[in-house]
Structure formats: structure tokens, C-alpha cells
Amino acid sequence: MQMKNIIVFIVMATGILNTAWSQKSTNEFVVKGKLIGQNDGLMYLYYSNDQNKRIKDSSAFKNGSFYFKGKIKEPTMVYLQLKEEKRNENNSASFFIEPSVMKVNLKVNEFRKVDVTGSKSQVEYASLENSKATIRKEMEPLSKAYAASSEIYREAVKNKADEKTLQELNEKAAAIHEQFAPFNERVDKADYNFFAKHPKSYVTAYMMRFHVSERLRITTKHCRKKYCRRNTKATRRFSW
């Protein structure tokens, strides 16, 4: 899919979707949550409200029940996190909410398996993520190897290792990172298949932004390389 077509598609799709949601009578959302595995605590919800203002809301829960209420102008990706002394990614989750009443069910240390009812966009997003589950599973050994290599590099920096050692560790991590390419291509293909099947979905508009950002990054990087090569040649041509 060409960059120009992607951008045009996003503008058109987002415009249509915004018009449709702006016609709704209310922008209010309600999240009724239930956490299994912990009775009392504090839950955080991060999102952009109907004024495009970043919100950090909190809900103290008892017997595992928590509650959030706010206003959004359209289906919105939110981030839910359990308050802990040490942050645990297994107790955080991202999902779509809509201007409606929703129920959210979670288990401690299994937030990524969040169950949301009352949000059509989340159903679509879950479908997309499920289509990539096998790929993610295959990536796990490589992800662990890359994480371990990166941690070794960070420790070396912390311990002020010499430049040669740091360079070798950095190159090793970079070599592992390059192996993600074929997996990322398969993930991208799954995304584009979803876009084609759901052209009017808010999930499509949301996800396509990441592809535009990545393509712009690659294009910019490519242009910089060409610019550098061109200027290097020019420098050599006019050097004494």
C-alpha cells in the first residue's frame, strides 16, 4: 500500500467515523470492572477525553470491583494499570472503550487476557490481535534473547565498560534485532488484511497511524543516507 494512499485513507476514514460518532446523543462512558485475585487496591485508567486532554483517573476497589466514568467523543484506546510498588507489565492492559456502558473482567498477572463487553471496537481489536497470536508466540525465543542481550549492554554501560566492549555488545544486540524483520513483515500483512476487511473501523484508523509513522521513519532514514552519500562524494570531489 502506497504511503499517499494510506494517508488519504486515514483522513477519509477518520472523517467519516468522527461524523458518525458526533451524531450520538452522549459522549459518556462507564467501565464496571472486576479483578480476580486481589480484593483491595487501586486501579489507574489513562485515556484522552472528549476535549483531547490526557486523563489519568484512579479507582480504589474493594472485593475486586472498580468503576470508571468519563467522556470521550469516539472509540478510544485506553491503558489500565494496577498500582503496585514495582511496575508489572502483566498487570496492565490496553483496550478500546466507547461512549457506552462496558464491563471489564481481569485476573491478576493476566491483564493481557482482559475481557471487555459493550465495546464493538474492542471486539475488532481482539480479533486482529488473535490473528497475530501465532506469530507473537514464534517470536518469543527471539524476544527473550534480545531482551537478555539488551540488559547485558545496559549493565555494561552502568558499570562503565570500555568502548570496545560496549560496541561488541551493541552489535550483538543489533544482530538479534535484525532477525525480527520476517516476523514484522507477517505482522504487517495481518494488519493490512484487517484494514481491507474493516475499512470503516476505528481500529483500522488507529493502527494505520503506526504504519505511517514507521514508513516515514524508514523514508527519512533512507533519504538521510542518500544525502550523506551525495555529500560525501561532493566533499571528496572538492577536497584538497
C-alpha positions in Angstrom: 0.0 0.0 0.0 1.5 3.3 -1.1 2.2 6.0 1.5 -0.1 8.5 -0.2 -3.0 6.1 -0.3 -2.5 5.3 3.4 -2.6 8.9 4.4 -5.7 9.7 2.2 -7.4 6.6 3.6 -6.8 7.6 7.2 -8.1 11.1 6.6 -11.3 9.9 4.8 -12.0 7.0 7.3 -11.4 9.2 10.4 -13.6 12.0 9.0 -16.5 9.5 8.3 -16.2 7.9 11.7 -16.0 11.2 13.6 -19.1 12.4 11.8 -21.0 9.3 12.8 -20.0 9.4 16.4 -20.6 13.1 16.7 -24.3 12.5 16.0 -24.6 10.4 19.1 -26.5 12.0 22.0 -24.0 11.3 24.7 -20.2 11.0 25.0 -20.3 9.4 28.4 -18.6 6.1 29.1 -18.9 3.8 32.1 -16.5 1.0 32.9 -17.6 -1.5 35.5 -14.6 -3.7 36.3 -14.0 -6.9 38.2 -10.5 -8.1 39.3 -9.9 -11.7 40.3 -7.0 -12.5 42.5 -6.9 -9.3 44.6 -9.6 -7.9 46.8 -8.4 -4.4 47.6 -6.2 -1.9 45.8 -6.0 1.0 43.3 -6.5 0.9 39.6 -5.4 3.6 37.1 -7.0 4.4 33.8 -5.2 6.6 31.2 -7.1 8.0 28.1 -7.8 11.1 26.1 -11.2 12.7 26.9 -13.7 14.5 24.6 -11.6 17.6 24.8 -8.5 15.7 23.7 -7.0 16.2 27.1 -4.9 13.3 28.6 -6.6 11.9 31.7 -5.2 9.8 34.5 -8.1 8.6 36.5 -8.0 6.3 39.5 -10.4 3.9 41.2 -10.0 2.4 44.7 -11.5 -1.0 44.6 -12.9 -3.4 47.2 -13.8 -7.0 46.7 -12.1 -6.7 43.3 -14.8 -4.3 41.9 -13.7 -1.0 40.3 -15.6 1.8 38.5 -14.6 4.5 36.0 -16.7 7.2 34.3 -15.9 9.9 31.9 -16.5 11.4 28.5 -14.9 10.6 25.1 -16.0 11.7 21.6 -15.3 8.4 19.9 -13.9 4.8 20.4 -10.7 5.4 22.3 -7.7 3.2 23.2 -7.1 3.3 27.0 -4.4 1.9 29.3 -5.4 0.2 32.5 -2.9 -0.4 35.2 -2.9 -1.9 38.7 -1.0 0.2 41.3 2.0 -1.8 42.6 5.3 -1.0 44.3 7.1 -2.4 41.3 5.5 -2.0 37.9 4.5 -5.3 36.4 3.5 -5.4 32.7 1.4 -8.5 33.4 -0.9 -6.2 35.4 -1.5 -3.7 32.7 -3.6 -3.8 29.5 -4.6 -1.7 26.6 -8.1 -1.9 25.0 -10.8 0.1 23.3 -13.7 1.8 25.1 -16.7 3.5 23.6 -19.3 6.0 24.8 -21.4 3.3 26.4 -21.6 1.1 29.5 -18.9 -1.6 29.5 -17.9 -4.5 31.7 -14.2 -5.4 32.1 -13.0 -8.6 33.7 -9.4 -9.3 34.6 -7.2 -11.7 36.5 -4.0 -10.7 38.5 -0.9 -11.2 36.4 -3.1 -11.9 33.3 -4.3 -8.4 32.3 -3.4 -9.1 28.7 -6.3 -11.6 28.6 -8.7 -8.8 29.5 -12.4 -9.5 28.7 -14.4 -6.4 27.6 -18.1 -6.4 26.8 -20.0 -3.5 25.4 -17.3 -2.2 23.1 -17.6 -3.2 19.4 -14.2 -1.7 18.7 -12.5 -3.9 21.3 -14.1 -7.0 19.7 -12.5 -6.0 16.4 -9.2 -5.2 18.1 -9.2 -8.5 19.9 -9.8 -10.3 16.6 -6.8 -8.5 15.0 -4.6 -9.4 17.9 -5.7 -13.0 17.8 -4.7 -13.2 14.1 -1.2 -12.3 15.2 -1.0 -14.6 18.3 0.8 -17.4 16.5 3.4 -15.0 15.1 4.0 -13.5 18.6 4.4 -17.0 20.0 7.1 -17.8 17.4 8.8 -14.6 18.3 9.1 -15.3 22.0 12.6 -17.0 21.9 14.0 -14.2 19.9 12.3 -11.6 22.1 13.8 -13.1 25.2 17.3 -13.3 23.5 17.1 -9.6 22.5 15.9 -8.6 26.0 18.7 -10.5 27.6 21.3 -9.0 25.2 19.9 -5.5 25.8 20.1 -6.0 29.6 23.7 -7.1 29.3 24.5 -4.0 27.3 22.7 -1.7 29.8 24.6 -3.3 32.7 27.9 -2.8 30.8 27.1 0.9 30.4 26.2 1.2 34.0 29.5 -0.4 35.0 31.4 1.9 32.6 32.8 -0.8 30.4 35.4 0.2 27.7 34.3 1.4 24.3 35.3 -1.8 22.5 33.2 -4.0 24.8 30.2 -1.7 24.5 30.5 -1.7 20.7 30.7 -5.5 20.6 27.6 -5.9 22.9 25.7 -3.3 20.9 26.4 -5.0 17.6 25.4 -8.3 19.1 22.0 -6.9 20.2 21.6 -5.2 16.8 22.2 -8.5 15.0 19.5 -10.2 17.1 17.1 -7.3 16.4 17.5 -7.7 12.7 16.1 -11.2 12.9 12.7 -9.6 13.8 12.3 -8.5 10.2 10.5 -11.6 8.8 8.2 -11.7 11.8 7.4 -8.0 11.5 6.5 -8.5 7.8 4.0 -11.2 8.7 2.5 -8.9 11.4 2.2 -6.1 8.9 0.5 -8.4 6.5 -2.1 -9.4 9.2 -2.7 -5.7 9.8 -3.2 -4.9 6.1 -5.6 -7.8 5.8 -7.6 -6.4 8.6 -7.6 -2.9 7.1 -9.0 -4.3 3.8 -11.8 -6.2 5.6 -12.7 -3.4 8.1 -12.1 -0.1 6.2 -14.5 1.9 8.4 -13.3 0.5 11.7 -11.8 2.8 14.3 -9.2 0.1 14.9 -8.1 0.5 11.3 -7.7 4.2 11.7 -5.8 3.7 15.0 -3.5 1.0 13.7 -2.6 2.7 10.4 -1.0 5.6 12.2 1.8 3.2 13.4 2.4 2.1 9.8 2.5 5.7 8.6 5.0 6.6 11.3 7.2 3.6 10.6 7.2 4.3 6.8 8.0 7.9 7.4 10.9 6.8 9.7 12.3 4.4 7.0 11.8 7.0 4.3 13.6 9.7 6.3 16.4 7.3 7.2 16.8 6.3 3.5 16.8 10.0 2.4 19.4 10.9 5.0 21.7 8.0 3.8 21.3 9.2 0.2 22.0 12.8 1.3 25.1 11.7 3.3 26.5 9.6 0.4 25.9 12.5 -2.0 27.6 15.0 0.3 30.5 12.6 1.0 31.1 12.3 -2.8 30.9 16.1 -3.2 33.4 16.5 -0.3 35.8 14.1 -1.9 35.4 15.8 -5.2 36.4 19.2 -3.9 38.8 18.1 -1.2 42.4 19.1 -1.5 
